[in-house]
C-alpha cells in the first residue's frame, strides 16, 4: 500500500522528536535517517549475539538455562 499517494503521513506531536512530519521533505529525511539507524543497530545486536553464542560454544557452554531440578527430582514426577 502506498501511503504517500493517499496523502497519509506521520506527524509527531510531542516529545523530543516533535520535528518529524513525514509529509514534508525534512520530515521524510529525519524519519529515513532514524529508520536506517534503527535497522543498523538491530543488525549489530544480532551480529553480537551470534558472535557471543559462538564464543560460548567454543568454551563448551550449551547456551541453555540451568536446570532447576536434577535427574533424581525429575524422576519423582514421571
C-alpha positions in Angstrom: 0.0 0.0 0.0 1.4 3.4 -1.0 0.6 5.8 1.8 2.3 8.7 0.1 -0.1 8.6 -2.9 -3.0 8.7 -0.4 -1.6 11.7 1.4 -1.0 9.7 4.6 2.0 10.7 6.8 3.3 10.6 10.3 3.5 13.7 12.4 5.0 13.6 15.9 3.0 15.9 18.1 5.0 15.8 21.4 8.4 14.7 22.8 11.9 15.1 21.7 11.1 14.0 18.1 8.5 16.7 17.7 10.2 17.9 14.5 9.2 14.9 12.4 6.4 15.3 9.9 6.7 12.8 7.0 4.5 14.9 4.8 7.5 17.4 4.4 10.9 16.7 2.8 12.7 17.5 6.1 10.5 15.1 8.0 11.0 12.3 5.4 14.7 12.8 5.7 14.7 12.6 9.5 12.4 9.6 9.5 14.6 7.8 7.0 17.7 8.5 9.0 16.1 7.2 12.2 14.8 4.1 10.4 18.3 3.5 8.9 20.0 3.9 12.3 17.4 1.5 13.9 18.0 -1.1 11.3 21.8 -0.8 11.7 21.5 -1.1 15.5 19.3 -4.2 15.1 21.8 -5.9 12.8 24.7 -5.0 15.2 22.8 -6.6 18.1 22.1 -9.8 16.0 25.8 -9.9 15.0 27.0 -9.5 18.5 24.5 -12.1 19.8 25.7 -14.6 17.2 29.3 -14.0 18.0 28.7 -14.4 21.7 26.9 -17.7 21.2 29.7 -19.0 19.0 32.3 -17.9 21.6 30.3 -19.6 24.4 30.0 -22.8 22.3 33.8 -22.7 21.8 34.2 -22.6 25.6 31.9 -25.7 25.9 28.8 -23.8 27.0 25.5 -25.0 25.7 23.6 -21.7 26.0 20.6 -23.1 27.7 19.0 -22.1 31.0 20.3 -24.0 34.1 18.0 -26.7 35.3 16.1 -26.1 38.5 15.7 -29.8 39.2 18.3 -32.6 39.0 17.7 -36.0 37.4 16.5 -37.6 40.6 13.9 -34.9 41.3 12.6 -35.2 37.7 12.1 -39.0 38.2 9.7 -38.3 41.0 7.3 -36.5 38.6 7.4 -39.2 35.9 
